[in-house]
Amino acid sequence: MAIKKWLKAQSRGSLIPLSFGFFLLAMSLSFISINIASAYSVKKELTNVAESAINKSAQSINLLAYYAELNRFSSSKHVPLDCPAANQKFSLLISRASVAGKKVLIDSFDCGLYEITAQISIHGKLPVQIPFIQMGELNEVIISTKVGASSVYIPN
């Protein structure tokens, strides 16, 4: 009985501000989780596009170096790559691709005799804008990925 009186005596004030605060917190957390999930999905799609392009461009073989058998005495065999042809093929494949309706940009492309690495990115806005934060820098995102491929020779 004494507890009931104490609880009734302490319940002065309104619960509306507290409920509104919890509502804002729940909405902000849902906006943030939607944006993170969307960015992760776009990152996976961008990585898939980059990997397919880099693997296709790694099939450009430098025939002169291949038939000269540059690494015939090496324990790990590699197929030499034709870097200008690989760069051209990679640029062509990436220029045709779009991820989430955005154009894919090539940040870097490095080619050695036996391996290729590239970094690509897209610029965009987050799908759900947080209403009370109107800063342009917080609503824009740059998603990038780095991929690579090497040309290991697997004998039959």
Contact map, one row per residue, 1 for C-alpha under 8 A:
111110000000000000000000000000000000000000000000000000000000000000000000000000000000000000000000000000000000000000000000000000000000000000000000000000000000
111111000000000000000000000000000000000000000000000000000000000000000000000000000000000000000000000000000000000000000000000000000000000000000000000000000000
111111100000000000000000000000000000000000000000000000000000000000000000000000000000000000000000000000000000000000000000000000000000000000000000000000000000
111111110000000000000000000000000000000000000000000000000000000000000000000000000000000000000000000000000000000000000000000000000000000000000000000000000000
111111111000000000000000000000000000000000000000000000000000000000000000000000000000000000000000000000000000000000000000000000000000000000000000000000000000
011111111100000000000000000000000000000000000000000000000000000000000000000000000000000000000000000000000000000000000000000000000000000000000000000000000000
001111111110000000000000000000000000000000000000000000000000000000000000000000000000000000000000000000000000000000000000000000000000000000000000000000000000
000111111110000000000000000000000000000000000000000000000000000000000000000000000000000000000000000000000000000000000000000000000000000000000000000000000000
000011111111000000000000000000000000000000000000000000000000000000000000000000000000000000000000000000000000000000000000000000000000000000000000000000000000
000001111111000000000000000000000000000000000000000000000000000000000000000000000000000000000000000000000000000000000000000000000000000000000000000000000000
000000111111100000000000000000000000000000000000000000000000000000000000000000000000000000000000000000000000000000000000000000000000000000000000000000000000
000000001111110000000000000000000000000000000000000000000000000000000000000000000000000000000000000000000000000000000000000000000000000000000000000000000000
000000000011111000000000000000000000000000000000000000000000000000000000000000000000000000000000000000000000000000000000000000000000000000000000000000000000
000000000001111110000000000000000000000000000000000000000000000000000000000000000000000000000000000000000000000000000000000000000000000000000000000000000000
000000000000111111100000000000000000000000000000000000000000000000000000000000000000000000000000000000000000000000000000000000000000000000000000000000000000
000000000000011111110000000000000000000000000000000000000000000000000000000000000000000000000000000000000000000000000000000000000000000000000000000000000000
000000000000011111111000000000000000000000000000000000000000000000000000000000000000000000000000000000000000000000000000000000000000000000000000000000000000
000000000000001111111100000000000000000000000000000000000000000000000000000000000000000000000000000000000000000000000000000000000000000000000000000000000000
000000000000001111111110000000000000000000000000000000000000000000000000000000000000000000000000000000000000000000000000000000000000000000000000000000000000
000000000000000111111111000000000000000000000000000000000000000000000000000000000000000000000000000000000000000000000000000000000000000000000000000000000000
000000000000000011111111100000000000000000000000000000000000000000000000000000000000000000000000000000000000000000000000000000000000000000000000000000000000
000000000000000001111111110000000000000000000000000000000000000000000000000000000000000000000000000000000000000000000000000000000000000000000000000000000000
000000000000000000111111111000000000000000000000000000000000000000000000000000000000000000000000000000000000000000000000000000000000000000000000000000000000
000000000000000000011111111100000000000000000000000000000000000000000000000000000000000000000000000000000000000000000000000000000000000000000000000000000000
000000000000000000001111111110000000000000000000000000000000000000000000000000000000000000000000000000000000000000000000000000000000000000000000000000000000
000000000000000000000111111111000000000000000000000000000000000000000000000000000000000000000000000000000000000000000000000000000000000000000000000000000000
000000000000000000000011111111100000000000000000000000000000000000000000000000000000000000000000000000000000000000000000000000000000000000000000000000000000
000000000000000000000001111111110000000000000000000000000000000000000000000000000000000000000000000000000000000000000000000000000100000000000000000000000000
000000000000000000000000111111111000000000000000000000000000000000000000000000000000000000000000000000000000000000000000000000000000000000000000000000000000
000000000000000000000000011111111100000000000000000000000000000000000000000000000000000000000000000000000000000000000000000000000000000000000000000000000000
000000000000000000000000001111111110000000000000000000000000000000000000000000000000000000000000000000000000000000000000000000011100000000000000000000000000
000000000000000000000000000111111111000000000000000000000000000000000000000000000000000000000000000000000000000000000000000000000000000000000000000000000000
000000000000000000000000000011111111100000000000000000000000000000000000000000000000000000000000000000000000000000000000000000000000000000000000000000000000
000000000000000000000000000001111111110000000000000000000000000000000000000000000000000000000000000000000000000000000000000000110000000000000000000000000000
000000000000000000000000000000111111111000000000000000000000000000000000000000000000000000000000000000000000000000000000000001110000000000000000000000000000
000000000000000000000000000000011111111100000000000000000000000000000000000000000000000000000000000000000000000000000000000000000000000000000000000000000000
000000000000000000000000000000001111111110000000000000000000000000000000000000000000000000000000000000000000000000000000000000000000000000000000000000000000
000000000000000000000000000000000111111111000000000000000000000000000000000000000000000000000000000000000000000000000000000001100000000000000000000000000000
000000000000000000000000000000000011111111100000000000000000000000000000000000000000000000000000000000000000000000000000000001000000000000000010000000000000
000000000000000000000000000000000001111111110000000000000000000000000000000000000000000000000000000000000000000000000000000000000000000000000000000000000000
000000000000000000000000000000000000111111111000000000000000000000000000000000000000000000000000000000000000000000000000000000000000000000000000000000000000
000000000000000000000000000000000000011111111100000000000000000000000000000000000000000000000000001100000000000000000000000000000000000000000010000000000000
000000000000000000000000000000000000001111111110000000000000000000000000000000000000000000000000000000000000000000000000000000000000000000000011100000000000
000000000000000000000000000000000000000111111111000000000000000000000000000000000000000000000000000000000000000000000000000000000000000000000000000000000000
000000000000000000000000000000000000000011111111100000000000000000000000000000000000000000000000001000000000000000000000000000000000000000000000000000000000
000000000000000000000000000000000000000001111111110000000000000000000000000000000000000000000000001000000000000000000000100000000000000000000001100000000000
000000000000000000000000000000000000000000111111111000000000000000000000000000000000000000000000000000000000000000000000000000000000000000000000111000000000
000000000000000000000000000000000000000000011111111100000000000000000000000000000000000000000000000000000000000000000000000000000000000000000000000000000000
000000000000000000000000000000000000000000001111111110000000000000000000000000000000000000000100100000000000000000000000000000000000000000000000000000000000
000000000000000000000000000000000000000000000111111111000000000000000000000000000000000000000100000000000000000000000001000000000000000000000000111000000000
000000000000000000000000000000000000000000000011111111100000000000000000000000000000000000000000000000000000000000000000000000000000000000000000001100000000
000000000000000000000000000000000000000000000001111111110000000000000000000000000000000000000000000000000000000000000000000000000000000000000000000000000000
000000000000000000000000000000000000000000000000111111111000000000000000000000000000000011001100000000000000000000000000000000000000000000000000000000000000
000000000000000000000000000000000000000000000000011111111100000000000000000000000000000001000000000000000000000000011100000000000000000000000000001110000000
000000000000000000000000000000000000000000000000001111111110000000000000000000000000000000000000000000000000000000000000000000000000000000000000000010000000
000000000000000000000000000000000000000000000000000111111111000000000000000000000000000011000000000000000000000000000000000000000000000000000000000000000000
000000000000000000000000000000000000000000000000000011111111000000000000000000000000111011000000000000000000000000000000000000000000000000000000000000000000
000000000000000000000000000000000000000000000000000001111111100000000000000000001000010000000000000000000000000000110000000000000000000000000000000011100000
000000000000000000000000000000000000000000000000000000111111100000000000000000001000010000000000000000000000000000000000000000000000000000000000000000000000
000000000000000000000000000000000000000000000000000000011111110000000000000000001110110000000000000000000000000000000000000000000000000000000000000000000000
000000000000000000000000000000000000000000000000000000000111111001000000000000111100000000000000000000000000000000000000000000000000000000000000000000000000
000000000000000000000000000000000000000000000000000000000001111111000000000000011110000000000000000000000000000000000000000000000000000000000000000000000000
000000000000000000000000000000000000000000000000000000000000111111100000000000010100000000000000000000000000000000000000000000000000000000000000000000000000
000000000000000000000000000000000000000000000000000000000000011111110000000000000000000000000000000000000000000000000000000000000000000000000000000000000000
000000000000000000000000000000000000000000000000000000000000011111111100000000010000000000000000000000000000000000000000000000000000000000000000000000000000
000000000000000000000000000000000000000000000000000000000000111111111100000000110000000000000000000000000000000000000000000000000000000000000000000000000000
000000000000000000000000000000000000000000000000000000000000001111111000000000000000000000000000000000000000000000000000000000000000000000000000000000000000
000000000000000000000000000000000000000000000000000000000000000111111100000000000000000000000000000000000000000000000000000000000000000000000000000000000000
000000000000000000000000000000000000000000000000000000000000000011111111000000000000000000000000000000000000000000000000000000000000000000000000000000000000
000000000000000000000000000000000000000000000000000000000000000011011111000000000000000000000000000000000000000000000000000000000000000000000000000000000000
000000000000000000000000000000000000000000000000000000000000000000001111110011000000000000000000000000000000000000000000000000000000000000000000000000000000
000000000000000000000000000000000000000000000000000000000000000000001111110010000000000000000000000000000000000000000000000000000000000000000000000000000000
000000000000000000000000000000000000000000000000000000000000000000000011111000000000000000000000000000000000000000000000000000000000000000000000000000000000
000000000000000000000000000000000000000000000000000000000000000000000011111110000000000000000000000000000000000000000000000000000000000000000000000000000000
000000000000000000000000000000000000000000000000000000000000000000000000111110000000000000000000000000000000000000000000000000000000000000000000000000000000
000000000000000000000000000000000000000000000000000000000000000000000000011111000000000000000000000000000000000000000000000000000000000000000000000000010000
000000000000000000000000000000000000000000000000000000000000000000000011011111100000000000000000000000000000000000000000000000000000000000000000000000011100
000000000000000000000000000000000000000000000000000000000000000000000010000111110000000000000000000000000000000001000000000000000000000000000000000001111000
000000000000000000000000000000000000000000000000000000000000100001000000000011111000000000000000000000000000000001000000000000000000000000000000000000111000
000000000000000000000000000000000000000000000000000000000000111011000000000001111100000000000000000000000000000011000000000000000000000000000000000000100000
000000000000000000000000000000000000000000000000000000000111110000000000000000111110010000000000000000000000000111100000000000000000000000000000000000100000
000000000000000000000000000000000000000000000000000000000001111000000000000000011111110000000000000000000000000010000000000000000000000000000000000000000000
000000000000000000000000000000000000000000000000000000000001010000000000000000001111111000000000000000000000001110000000000000000000000000000000000000000000
000000000000000000000000000000000000000000000000000000000000000000000000000000000111111100000000000000000000000000000000000000000000000000000000000000000000
000000000000000000000000000000000000000000000000000000001001000000000000000000000111111110000000000000000000000000000000000000000000000000000000000000000000
000000000000000000000000000000000000000000000000000000001111000000000000000000001111111111000000000000000000000000000000000000000000000000000000000000000000
000000000000000000000000000000000000000000000000000000001000000000000000000000000011111111100000000000000000101000000000000000000000000000000000000000000000
000000000000000000000000000000000000000000000000000000000000000000000000000000000001111111110000000000000000000000000000000000000000000000000000000000000000
000000000000000000000000000000000000000000000000000010011000000000000000000000000000111111111000000000000000000000000000000000000000000000000000000000000000
000000000000000000000000000000000000000000000000000011011000000000000000000000000000011111111100000000000000000000000000000000000000000000000000000000000000
000000000000000000000000000000000000000000000000000000000000000000000000000000000000001111111110000000000100000000000000000000000000000000000000000000000000
000000000000000000000000000000000000000000000000000000000000000000000000000000000000000111111111000000000000000000000000000000000000000000000000000000000000
000000000000000000000000000000000000000000000000000010000000000000000000000000000000000011111111100000000000000000000000000000000000000000000000000000000000
000000000000000000000000000000000000000000000000110010000000000000000000000000000000000001111111110000011100000000000000000000000000000000000000000000000000
000000000000000000000000000000000000000000000000000000000000000000000000000000000000000000111111110000111000000000000000000000000000000000000000000000000000
000000000000000000000000000000000000000000000000000000000000000000000000000000000000000000011111110000000000000000000000000000000000000000000000000000000000
000000000000000000000000000000000000000000000000100000000000000000000000000000000000000000001111111000110000000000000000000000000000000000000000000000000000
000000000000000000000000000000000000000000000000000000000000000000000000000000000000000000000111111111110000000000000000000000000000000000000000000000000000
000000000000000000000000000000000000000001001100000000000000000000000000000000000000000000000000111111110000000000000000010000000000000000000000000000000000
000000000000000000000000000000000000000001000000000000000000000000000000000000000000000000000000011111000000000000000000000000000000000000000000000000000000
000000000000000000000000000000000000000000000000000000000000000000000000000000000000000000000000011111100000000000000000000000000000000000000000000000000000
000000000000000000000000000000000000000000000000000000000000000000000000000000000000000000000000011111110000000000000000011100000000000000000000000000000000
000000000000000000000000000000000000000000000000000000000000000000000000000000000000000000000010111011111000000000000000010000000000000000000000000000000000
000000000000000000000000000000000000000000000000000000000000000000000000000000000000000000000110111001111100000000000001110000000000000000000000000000000000
000000000000000000000000000000000000000000000000000000000000000000000000000000000000000000000110000000111110000000000001110000000000000000000000000000000000
000000000000000000000000000000000000000000000000000000000000000000000000000000000000000000100100000000011111100000000111100000000000000000000000000000000000
000000000000000000000000000000000000000000000000000000000000000000000000000000000000000000000000000000001111100000000111100000000000000000000000000000000000
000000000000000000000000000000000000000000000000000000000000000000000000000000000000000000000000000000000111110000000111000000000000000000000000000000000000
000000000000000000000000000000000000000000000000000000000000000000000000000000000000001000000000000000000111111000011110000000000000000000000000000000000000
000000000000000000000000000000000000000000000000000000000000000000000000000000000000000000000000000000000001111100011100000000000000000000000000000000000000
000000000000000000000000000000000000000000000000000000000000000000000000000000000010001000000000000000000000111111111000000000000000000000000000000000000000
000000000000000000000000000000000000000000000000000000000000000000000000000000001010000000000000000000000000011111110000000000000000000000000000000000000000
000000000000000000000000000000000000000000000000000000000000000000000000000000011110000000000000000000000000001111100000000000000000000000000000000000000000
000000000000000000000000000000000000000000000000000000000000000000000000000001111000000000000000000000000000001111110000000000000000000000000000000001110000
000000000000000000000000000000000000000000000000000000000100000000000000000000001000000000000000000000000000001111111000000000000000000000000000000111100000
000000000000000000000000000000000000000000000000000001000100000000000000000000000000000000000000000000000000111101111100000000000000000000000000000111000000
000000000000000000000000000000000000000000000000000001000000000000000000000000000000000000000000000000000000111000111110000000000000000000000000011110000000
000000000000000000000000000000000000000000000000000001000000000000000000000000000000000000000000000000000111110000011111000000000000000000000000011100000000
000000000000000000000000000000000000000000000000000000000000000000000000000000000000000000000000000000000111100000001111100000000000000000000001111000000000
000000000000000000000000000000000000000000000000010000000000000000000000000000000000000000000000000000011111000000000111110000000000000000000001110000000000
000000000000000000000000000000000000000000000100000000000000000000000000000000000000000000000000000000011110000000000011111000000000000000000111100000000000
000000000000000000000000000000000000000000000000000000000000000000000000000000000000000000000000001001111000000000000001111100000000000000000111000000000000
000000000000000000000000000000000000000000000000000000000000000000000000000000000000000000000000000001000000000000000000111110000000000000011110000000000000
000000000000000000000000000000000000000000000000000000000000000000000000000000000000000000000000000001000000000000000000011111000000000000011100000000000000
000000000000000000000000000000000000000000000000000000000000000000000000000000000000000000000000000000000000000000000000001111100000000000111000000000000000
000000000000000000000000000000000010011000000000000000000000000000000000000000000000000000000000000000000000000000000000000111111000000000111000000000000000
000000000000000000000000000000000110010000000000000000000000000000000000000000000000000000000000000000000000000000000000000011111000000000000000000000000000
000000000000000000000000000000100110000000000000000000000000000000000000000000000000000000000000000000000000000000000000000001111100000000000000000000000000
000000000000000000000000000000100000000000000000000000000000000000000000000000000000000000000000000000000000000000000000000001111110000000100000000000000000
000000000000000000000000000100100000000000000000000000000000000000000000000000000000000000000000000000000000000000000000000000011111110000000000000000000000
000000000000000000000000000000000000000000000000000000000000000000000000000000000000000000000000000000000000000000000000000000001111110000000000000000000000
000000000000000000000000000000000000000000000000000000000000000000000000000000000000000000000000000000000000000000000000000000000111110000000000000000000000
000000000000000000000000000000000000000000000000000000000000000000000000000000000000000000000000000000000000000000000000000000000111111000000000000000000000
000000000000000000000000000000000000000000000000000000000000000000000000000000000000000000000000000000000000000000000000000000000111111101100000000000000000
000000000000000000000000000000000000000000000000000000000000000000000000000000000000000000000000000000000000000000000000000000000000111111100000000000000000
000000000000000000000000000000000000000000000000000000000000000000000000000000000000000000000000000000000000000000000000000000000000011111110000000000000000
000000000000000000000000000000000000000000000000000000000000000000000000000000000000000000000000000000000000000000000000000000000000001111111000000000000000
000000000000000000000000000000000000000000000000000000000000000000000000000000000000000000000000000000000000000000000000000000000000011111111000000000000000
000000000000000000000000000000000000000000000000000000000000000000000000000000000000000000000000000000000000000000000000000011001000011111111000000000000000
000000000000000000000000000000000000000000000000000000000000000000000000000000000000000000000000000000000000000000000000001111000000000111111100000000000000
000000000000000000000000000000000000000000000000000000000000000000000000000000000000000000000000000000000000000000000000001111000000000011111110000000000000
000000000000000000000000000000000000000000000000000000000000000000000000000000000000000000000000000000000000000000000000111100000000000000011111000000000000
000000000000000000000000000000000000001001100000000000000000000000000000000000000000000000000000000000000000000000000000111000000000000000001111100000000000
000000000000000000000000000000000000000000100100000000000000000000000000000000000000000000000000000000000000000000000011110000000000000000000111110000000000
000000000000000000000000000000000000000000100110010000000000000000000000000000000000000000000000000000000000000000000011100000000000000000000011111000000000
000000000000000000000000000000000000000000000010010000000000000000000000000000000000000000000000000000000000000000001111000000000000000000000001111100000000
000000000000000000000000000000000000000000000010011001000000000000000000000000000000000000000000000000000000000000001110000000000000000000000000111110000000
000000000000000000000000000000000000000000000000001001000000000000000000000000000000000000000000000000000000000000111100000000000000000000000000011111000000
000000000000000000000000000000000000000000000000000001100100000000000000000000000000000000000000000000000000000000111000000000000000000000000000001111100000
000000000000000000000000000000000000000000000000000000000100000000000000000001000000000000000000000000000000000001110000000000000000000000000000000111110000
000000000000000000000000000000000000000000000000000000000100000000000000000001111000000000000000000000000000000001100000000000000000000000000000000011111000
000000000000000000000000000000000000000000000000000000000000000000000000000111100000000000000000000000000000000001000000000000000000000000000000000001111100
000000000000000000000000000000000000000000000000000000000000000000000000000011100000000000000000000000000000000000000000000000000000000000000000000000111110
000000000000000000000000000000000000000000000000000000000000000000000000000010000000000000000000000000000000000000000000000000000000000000000000000000011111
000000000000000000000000000000000000000000000000000000000000000000000000000000000000000000000000000000000000000000000000000000000000000000000000000000001111
000000000000000000000000000000000000000000000000000000000000000000000000000000000000000000000000000000000000000000000000000000000000000000000000000000000111
